[in-house]
Amino acid sequence: MYTYQRLRDLREDSDKKQEDVALILGISRQQYQLYESGKREMPMHLFVMLAKHYNVSLDYLAGLIKTPKALY
């Protein structure tokens, strides 16, 4: 099982619904929910899209660092 609590935290901090993020990624809300809940592993290209959208580094999204680093 994979944990993606950061995805949920970033989504909630930006006042978005799962449907909003799914639309950004071009996937269904159900598929995004599986990723966010950790029931499915999210492909790297979707992580990259979210990192760009939220302007955070991939290592922050992956939980490797505690403080977000901006991409630009």
N, C-alpha and C positions, 0 to 999 in steps of 0.2 A: 504494500500500500504506500502510496506517495502522499506527502503532505504539502499542500499549497496554501497555507494560511496567509502568506504574504499577498497572494492574488486577491483573496477576499478583503484583506485589510486595505489594499490599494483601491480596490473597487469601491468599498464603502467610504473611504476617505474622499473619493472624488464624486460621491453622491450618485453613483451609477447602479443600475440594476444589472443582473446577470444578462438580461436580454440586450442591454446596451453594449456590453463588452462582447457578447456573441456576435452582434452585428458588425462591430469593428473588426473582428477576426474572420468574419464570413462563415460562421458555423452556427448550428442551432443552439438555443438556450440550454437544451437538455445535454448536448455534448459539452458545453462549457461547464455546466453544473457538475458533470462527472469529473472534469479536470480539477475544478476548484475544490471539490470534496475529496479528491485524492483517489477516487475509484478507477481512474484511468490516467495514464502518463501522458502529459501534454507534449506534442512534438516541438522540437527546438525552434522551428520557424515561427510558431505561435508565441513562444517566449520572446523572441526577438521583436515581434510586432508589439507585444505588450510593453517591453522595455522602452521602445520608441514612443509609444503612446503615453506612458506614465513618466517618461524622461528619467528612468532609473537604470542602473547597470544590471547586467544579467546576474552578477554575483549577489546582488541584493535580492533580486527575485528568487534566486535559488536558496536564499537563507545562509549564504556563506559569510556575509558581513551584516552587521546590525544597523549601520547607518547608510542610508541611500546615497549613492553617488550619481550626480547628474550626467547624462550622456553629452549634453551640449549646454 
